[in-house]
Amino acid sequence: MGADRPNLHPAVWAFAESLLAEQRRGFDGKCAEATLISDQLWRLDAERNDGRPVTLAGAVRHFEGAVMASRMVRPPGDPDHGKPVRPCSVCSALLEALGVGFVG
């Protein structure tokens, strides 16, 4: 793993890498959505007793009823700060695969 590669859960990286190159274009793993999903997957891993990492399919139930909203974070005074922003194509597909709704 490179020094600049975000510490996303392996299931998130595997999901992203399974998508077509066109859909992955521009994805660097630094999206808030991928990070938040990874945080939950790491937590699920810590709760397991068998030492195996959780899969996306195994995590779907955990995300049942979940929704997410994303906002732009900009410097003070920037008029775009706080505006809703849609997830990138990888994160949109990830949220859909987990049944996480998006509100924006």
N, CA, C and O atoms as a DFTB+ gen file, in Angstrom:
416 C
 N C O
     1  1       0.848      -1.162       0.000
     2  2       0.000       0.000       0.000
     3  2       0.898       1.231       0.000
     4  3       1.815       1.325       0.816
     5  1       0.648       2.164      -0.895
     6  2       1.441       3.380      -0.983
     7  2       1.188       4.307       0.187
     8  3       0.155       4.219       0.850
     9  1       2.135       5.194       0.437
    10  2       2.033       6.109       1.571
    11  2       0.828       7.039       1.453
    12  3       0.260       7.448       2.465
    13  1       0.441       7.370       0.238
    14  2      -0.671       8.299       0.035
    15  2      -2.009       7.600      -0.152
    16  3      -3.037       8.265      -0.283
    17  1      -2.016       6.297      -0.167
    18  2      -3.272       5.565      -0.380
    19  2      -4.091       5.582       0.913
    20  3      -3.601       5.157       1.959
    21  1      -5.326       6.066       0.848
    22  2      -6.169       6.105       2.054
    23  2      -6.386       4.711       2.637
    24  3      -6.336       3.711       1.921
    25  1      -6.623       4.660       3.928
    26  2      -6.806       3.396       4.630
    27  2      -8.264       2.934       4.554
    28  3      -8.923       2.748       5.577
    29  1      -8.749       2.755       3.338
    30  2     -10.102       2.241       3.161
    31  2     -10.119       0.751       3.465
    32  3      -9.109       0.063       3.317
    33  1     -11.261       0.270       3.885
    34  2     -11.436      -1.158       4.152
    35  2     -11.162      -1.934       2.860
    36  3     -11.522      -1.466       1.780
    37  1     -10.529      -3.113       2.951
    38  2     -10.244      -3.898       1.743
    39  2     -11.481      -4.183       0.895
    40  3     -11.380      -4.259      -0.330
    41  1     -12.641      -4.342       1.520
    42  2     -13.864      -4.603       0.748
    43  2     -14.244      -3.397      -0.103
    44  3     -14.797      -3.557      -1.191
    45  1     -13.953      -2.192       0.383
    46  2     -14.245      -0.980      -0.395
    47  2     -13.291      -0.890      -1.574
    48  3     -13.712      -0.599      -2.694
    49  1     -11.992      -1.139      -1.329
    50  2     -11.028      -1.121      -2.438
    51  2     -11.390      -2.184      -3.479
    52  3     -11.368      -1.911      -4.679
    53  1     -11.720      -3.384      -3.023
    54  2     -12.062      -4.464      -3.956
    55  2     -13.289      -4.088      -4.776
    56  3     -13.332      -4.343      -5.979
    57  1     -14.281      -3.488      -4.137
    58  2     -15.477      -3.062      -4.856
    59  2     -15.107      -2.033      -5.922
    60  3     -15.518      -2.157      -7.075
    61  1     -14.336      -1.024      -5.541
    62  2     -13.947       0.021      -6.491
    63  2     -13.171      -0.571      -7.665
    64  3     -13.395      -0.202      -8.818
    65  1     -12.264      -1.487      -7.364
    66  2     -11.444      -2.085      -8.418
    67  2     -12.239      -3.027      -9.309
    68  3     -11.799      -3.349     -10.413
    69  1     -13.409      -3.477      -8.845
    70  2     -14.244      -4.370      -9.655
    71  2     -15.066      -3.610     -10.694
    72  3     -15.625      -4.216     -11.608
    73  1     -15.140      -2.299     -10.556
    74  2     -15.925      -1.489     -11.485
    75  2     -15.141      -1.243     -12.771
    76  3     -13.915      -1.356     -12.795
    77  1     -15.847      -0.914     -13.813
    78  2     -15.198      -0.586     -15.077
    79  2     -14.310       0.644     -14.911
    80  3     -14.608       1.529     -14.108
    81  1     -13.227       0.694     -15.669
    82  2     -12.276       1.804     -15.577
    83  2     -12.971       3.146     -15.761
    84  3     -12.633       4.116     -15.082
    85  1     -13.924       3.212     -16.659
    86  2     -14.660       4.459     -16.905
    87  2     -15.365       4.936     -15.635
    88  3     -15.380       6.131     -15.338
    89  1     -15.941       4.010     -14.899
    90  2     -16.661       4.367     -13.678
    91  2     -15.700       4.760     -12.551
    92  3     -16.058       5.549     -11.676
    93  1     -14.485       4.213     -12.573
    94  2     -13.482       4.509     -11.537
    95  2     -12.706       5.787     -11.800
    96  3     -11.972       6.253     -10.928
    97  1     -12.853       6.353     -12.971
    98  2     -12.045       7.513     -13.359
    99  2     -12.142       8.614     -12.298
   100  3     -13.235       9.041     -11.928
   101  1     -10.998       9.056     -11.825
   102  2     -10.936      10.133     -10.844
   103  2     -11.051       9.685      -9.395
   104  3     -10.868      10.498      -8.489
   105  1     -11.351       8.410      -9.152
   106  2     -11.496       7.935      -7.774
   107  2     -10.120       7.762      -7.149
   108  3      -9.282       7.027      -7.671
   109  1      -9.892       8.437      -6.036
   110  2      -8.609       8.316      -5.341
   111  2      -8.765       7.754      -3.927
   112  3      -7.787       7.635      -3.189
   113  1      -9.996       7.410      -3.554
   114  2     -10.240       6.831      -2.241
   115  2     -10.351       7.844      -1.123
   116  3     -10.446       7.468       0.045
   117  1     -10.340       9.121      -1.460
   118  2     -10.374      10.160      -0.428
   119  2     -11.769      10.752      -0.229
   120  3     -11.918      11.766       0.454
   121  1     -12.768      10.140      -0.807
   122  2     -14.141      10.631      -0.670
   123  2     -14.656      10.381       0.745
   124  3     -14.314       9.381       1.378
   125  1     -15.472      11.293       1.224
   126  2     -16.071      11.141       2.557
   127  2     -16.941       9.894       2.623
   128  3     -16.956       9.200       3.640
   129  1     -17.663       9.607       1.549
   130  2     -18.571       8.460       1.557
   131  2     -17.803       7.148       1.719
   132  3     -18.168       6.313       2.547
   133  1     -16.743       6.966       0.933
   134  2     -15.936       5.741       1.026
   135  2     -15.279       5.633       2.401
   136  3     -15.164       4.540       2.954
   137  1     -14.853       6.763       2.944
   138  2     -14.226       6.770       4.264
   139  2     -15.219       6.387       5.352
   140  3     -14.897       5.585       6.229
   141  1     -16.419       6.952       5.306
   142  2     -17.426       6.638       6.323
   143  2     -17.874       5.183       6.245
   144  3     -18.051       4.529       7.273
   145  1     -18.058       4.677       5.028
   146  2     -18.422       3.262       4.874
   147  2     -17.290       2.394       5.421
   148  3     -17.541       1.421       6.133
   149  1     -16.051       2.740       5.091
   150  2     -14.896       1.979       5.591
   151  2     -14.836       1.987       7.108
   152  3     -14.559       0.957       7.724
   153  1     -15.092       3.135       7.715
   154  2     -15.084       3.207       9.182
   155  2     -16.057       2.195       9.777
   156  3     -15.740       1.530      10.763
   157  1     -17.229       2.081       9.187
   158  2     -18.221       1.123       9.685
   159  2     -17.761      -0.319       9.456
   160  3     -17.957      -1.178      10.316
   161  1     -17.153      -0.585       8.302
   162  2     -16.675      -1.942       8.014
   163  2     -15.534      -2.328       8.956
   164  3     -15.481      -3.463       9.430
   165  1     -14.616      -1.385       9.231
   166  2     -13.536      -1.667      10.191
   167  2     -14.141      -1.990      11.555
   168  3     -13.667      -2.897      12.239
   169  1     -15.183      -1.261      11.957
   170  2     -15.833      -1.515      13.245
   171  2     -16.469      -2.897      13.267
   172  3     -16.376      -3.615      14.263
   173  1     -17.120      -3.270      12.157
   174  2     -17.713      -4.608      12.080
   175  2     -16.637      -5.683      12.169
   176  3     -16.838      -6.715      12.809
   177  1     -15.494      -5.442      11.528
   178  2     -14.370      -6.392      11.626
   179  2     -13.945      -6.577      13.081
   180  3     -13.702      -7.701      13.523
   181  1     -13.856      -5.482      13.817
   182  2     -13.411      -5.540      15.211
   183  2     -14.386      -6.325      16.084
   184  3     -13.994      -6.891      17.104
   185  1     -15.649      -6.358      15.684
   186  2     -16.671      -7.072      16.455
   187  2     -16.720      -8.564      16.135
   188  3     -17.336      -9.338      16.868
   189  1     -16.074      -8.966      15.046
   190  2     -16.090     -10.381      14.657
   191  2     -15.152     -11.178      15.548
   192  3     -14.137     -10.664      16.019
   193  1     -15.498     -12.427      15.771
   194  2     -14.660     -13.301      16.601
   195  2     -13.784     -14.242      15.786
   196  3     -12.937     -14.940      16.344
   197  1     -13.982     -14.265      14.466
   198  2     -13.254     -15.236      13.649
   199  2     -12.031     -14.652      12.945
   200  3     -11.313     -15.377      12.258
   201  1     -11.784     -13.346      13.108
   202  2     -10.610     -12.729      12.506
   203  2     -10.721     -12.435      11.025
   204  3      -9.809     -11.849      10.441
   205  1     -11.825     -12.833      10.407
   206  2     -11.995     -12.574       8.974
   207  2     -12.615     -11.196       8.759
   208  3     -13.422     -10.745       9.573
   209  1     -12.242     -10.523       7.666
   210  2     -12.865      -9.229       7.381
   211  2     -14.290      -9.417       6.860
   212  3     -14.598     -10.407       6.195
   213  1     -15.134      -8.468       7.167
   214  2     -16.507      -8.490       6.679
   215  2     -16.501      -8.220       5.170
   216  3     -15.643      -7.499       4.661
   217  1     -17.454      -8.799       4.477
   218  2     -17.631      -8.536       3.050
   219  2     -18.739      -7.502       2.887
   220  3     -19.505      -7.254       3.818
   221  1     -18.821      -6.905       1.711
   222  2     -19.926      -5.970       1.473
   223  2     -21.258      -6.688       1.590
   224  3     -22.199      -6.167       2.188
   225  1     -21.341      -7.886       1.020
   226  2     -22.594      -8.644       1.099
   227  2     -22.955      -8.926       2.555
   228  3     -24.128      -8.883       2.925
   229  1     -21.960      -9.212       3.369
   230  2     -22.204      -9.488       4.774
   231  2     -22.544      -8.252       5.585
   232  3     -23.063      -8.359       6.696
   233  1     -22.257      -7.081       5.039
   234  2     -22.499      -5.830       5.766
   235  2     -23.818      -5.165       5.397
   236  3     -24.233      -4.212       6.057
   237  1     -24.478      -5.650       4.359
   238  2     -25.708      -4.996       3.890
   239  2     -26.710      -4.817       5.024
   240  3     -27.313      -3.752       5.161
   241  1     -26.885      -5.841       5.825
   242  2     -27.860      -5.765       6.916
   243  2     -27.512      -4.656       7.913
   244  3     -28.406      -4.008       8.460
   245  1     -26.238      -4.442       8.145
   246  2     -25.784      -3.393       9.062
   247  2     -26.234      -2.008       8.590
   248  3     -26.532      -1.135       9.405
   249  1     -26.281      -1.814       7.278
   250  2     -26.608      -0.506       6.713
   251  2     -28.099      -0.322       6.436
   252  3     -28.508       0.708       5.899
   253  1     -28.906      -1.306       6.797
   254  2     -30.341      -1.237       6.532
   255  2     -30.930       0.047       7.124
   256  3     -30.775       0.329       8.312
   257  1     -31.605       0.814       6.271
   258  2     -32.247       2.057       6.695
   259  2     -31.316       3.258       6.756
   260  3     -31.750       4.357       7.103
   261  1     -30.046       3.068       6.427
   262  2     -29.079       4.167       6.505
   263  2     -29.258       5.142       5.346
   264  3     -29.610       4.748       4.234
   265  1     -29.013       6.400       5.620
   266  2     -28.990       7.441       4.597
   267  2     -27.759       8.305       4.831
   268  3     -27.236       8.380       5.943
   269  1     -27.309       8.950       3.774
   270  2     -26.120       9.780       3.854
   271  2     -26.362      11.059       3.066
   272  3     -27.049      11.051       2.045
   273  1     -25.802      12.136       3.542
   274  2     -25.816      13.411       2.831
   275  2     -24.379      13.915       2.770
   276  3     -23.604      13.700       3.702
   277  1     -24.027      14.580       1.687
   278  2     -22.675      15.120       1.538
   279  2     -22.761      16.613       1.249
   280  3     -23.654      17.077       0.540
   281  1     -21.831      17.337       1.803
   282  2     -21.759      18.791       1.621
   283  2     -20.334      19.182       1.245
   284  3     -19.371      18.525       1.639
   285  1     -20.217      20.267       0.474
   286  2     -18.902      20.798       0.128
   287  2     -18.270      21.427       1.366
   288  3     -18.941      22.098       2.150
   289  1     -16.986      21.202       1.525
   290  2     -16.224      21.864       2.580
   291  2     -15.254      22.803       1.876
   292  3     -14.369      22.371       1.137
   293  1     -15.436      24.067       2.115
   294  2     -14.635      25.099       1.461
   295  2     -14.113      26.076       2.516
   296  3     -14.583      26.070       3.655
   297  1     -13.152      26.907       2.143
   298  2     -12.608      27.885       3.103
   299  2     -13.678      28.882       3.567
   300  3     -14.687      29.076       2.889
   301  1     -13.452      29.504       4.713
   302  2     -14.393      30.514       5.196
   303  2     -14.648      31.586       4.132
   304  3     -13.724      32.066       3.476
   305  1     -15.901      31.939       3.984
   306  2     -16.276      32.967       3.019
   307  2     -16.569      32.443       1.626
   308  3     -17.145      33.166       0.813
   309  1     -16.191      31.212       1.324
   310  2     -16.462      30.639       0.003
   311  2     -17.956      30.355      -0.094
   312  3     -18.503      29.643       0.748
   313  1     -18.624      30.903      -1.111
   314  2     -20.078      30.721      -1.217
   315  2     -20.505      29.270      -1.452
   316  3     -21.673      28.941      -1.247
   317  1     -19.597      28.404      -1.872
   318  2     -19.950      26.999      -2.101
   319  2     -19.905      26.160      -0.823
   320  3     -20.381      25.025      -0.808
   321  1     -19.336      26.716       0.243
   322  2     -19.238      25.955       1.494
   323  2     -20.628      25.548       1.972
   324  3     -21.531      26.378       2.087
   325  1     -20.782      24.248       2.250
   326  2     -22.053      23.738       2.762
   327  2     -23.069      23.352       1.712
   328  3     -24.128      22.819       2.043
   329  1     -22.765      23.612       0.442
   330  2     -23.702      23.230      -0.619
   331  2     -23.714      21.709      -0.764
   332  3     -22.680      21.058      -0.620
   333  1     -24.890      21.150      -1.049
   334  2     -24.964      19.699      -1.269
   335  2     -24.100      19.286      -2.462
   336  3     -23.968      20.030      -3.434
   337  1     -23.527      18.113      -2.376
   338  2     -22.723      17.574      -3.474
   339  2     -23.043      16.090      -3.608
   340  3     -23.157      15.375      -2.611
   341  1     -23.183      15.641      -4.835
   342  2     -23.477      14.230      -5.100
   343  2     -22.193      13.413      -4.975
   344  3     -21.104      13.917      -5.250
   345  1     -22.318      12.165      -4.566
   346  2     -21.136      11.295      -4.497
   347  2     -20.574      11.022      -5.899
   348  3     -21.290      11.112      -6.896
   349  1     -19.303      10.694      -5.951
   350  2     -18.688      10.296      -7.220
   351  2     -19.326       8.988      -7.689
   352  3     -20.102       8.375      -6.956
   353  1     -19.003       8.567      -8.896
   354  2     -19.634       7.365      -9.460
   355  2     -19.293       6.105      -8.664
   356  3     -20.137       5.220      -8.529
   357  1     -18.076       6.010      -8.138
   358  2     -17.704       4.841      -7.328
   359  2     -18.500       4.832      -6.031
   360  3     -19.065       3.806      -5.653
   361  1     -18.545       5.960      -5.356
   362  2     -19.273       6.020      -4.084
   363  2     -20.772       5.847      -4.291
   364  3     -21.440       5.238      -3.455
   365  1     -21.313       6.371      -5.387
   366  2     -22.735       6.152      -5.684
   367  2     -23.026       4.666      -5.822
   368  3     -24.013       4.167      -5.282
   369  1     -22.164       3.964      -6.547
   370  2     -22.345       2.519      -6.730
   371  2     -22.166       1.777      -5.404
   372  3     -22.887       0.818      -5.129
   373  1     -21.212       2.213      -4.587
   374  2     -20.971       1.593      -3.281
   375  2     -22.190       1.761      -2.376
   376  3     -22.638       0.801      -1.748
   377  1     -22.721       2.971      -2.312
   378  2     -23.905       3.222      -1.486
   379  2     -25.079       2.379      -1.966
   380  3     -25.817       1.812      -1.161
   381  1     -25.246       2.302      -3.279
   382  2     -26.335       1.494      -3.841
   383  2     -26.159       0.020      -3.483
   384  3     -27.124      -0.650      -3.113
   385  1     -24.930      -0.486      -3.592
   386  2     -24.666      -1.899      -3.289
   387  2     -24.977      -2.233      -1.832
   388  3     -25.353      -3.362      -1.515
   389  1     -24.821      -1.254      -0.953
   390  2     -25.070      -1.473       0.472
   391  2     -26.482      -1.075       0.890
   392  3     -26.867      -1.257       2.045
   393  1     -27.250      -0.533      -0.051
   394  2     -28.612      -0.112       0.264
   395  2     -28.676       1.171       1.069
   396  3     -29.670       1.435       1.744
   397  1     -27.618       1.973       1.001
   398  2     -27.589       3.247       1.721
   399  2     -28.223       4.310       0.839
   400  3     -27.806       4.507      -0.302
   401  1     -29.222       4.991       1.363
   402  2     -29.872       6.057       0.613
   403  2     -29.020       7.313       0.625
   404  3     -28.202       7.514       1.522
   405  1     -29.218       8.151      -0.374
   406  2     -28.509       9.429      -0.436
   407  2     -29.540      10.539      -0.476
   408  3     -30.470      10.508      -1.282
   409  1     -29.374      11.510       0.388
   410  2     -30.246      12.681       0.385
   411  2     -29.383      13.891       0.097
   412  3     -28.312      14.051       0.683
   413  1     -29.834      14.723      -0.781
   414  2     -29.011      15.864      -1.130
   415  2     -29.844      17.010      -1.503
   416  3     -29.319      18.074      -1.831
